[in-house]
């Protein structure tokens, strides 16, 4: 199945839309708001090994977790303002946050937060070396290298383990 985050601020849809693999509409859930199952900016989607859908609700500074039918399971606020999210083959969660600052998310910094989907514990943080670069997306390869997509400058940044 295909899941789409539909909406990007303002008076947009602020919902998740589910299609079958052939593109047939199945269902939709969500509306604009701050409660469970409501979104401000459904900005990134990722699925863990057990099939739970993680939605980066950037405008509400949280990740919301759903089953594949749209049933709300949990929300996590320990990953900042998620612009991009990725879950690797070991169920590690990588979250790109380029909008946390003293004004939009006091007490938080821009960068990449890494944690476990099993319990939501943040295990690492990589500070953004260039906050003007707008780190929007994140993926990891099997060797543990991270790749961040930068909308500012239209570039890709590679992060390697030391």
Buried (B, 14 or more C-beta within 10 A) or exposed (E): EEBEBBBBEEEBBBBBBBBEEEEEEBEBBBEBEEEEBBBBBBBBBBBBEEEBBBBBBBBBBBBBBBEBEBEBEEBBBEBBBBBBBBBBEEEBBBBBBBBBBEEBBEEBBBBBBBBBBEEBEBEEBBEBEEBEBBBBBBBBEEEEEBBBBBEEEEEEBEBEEE
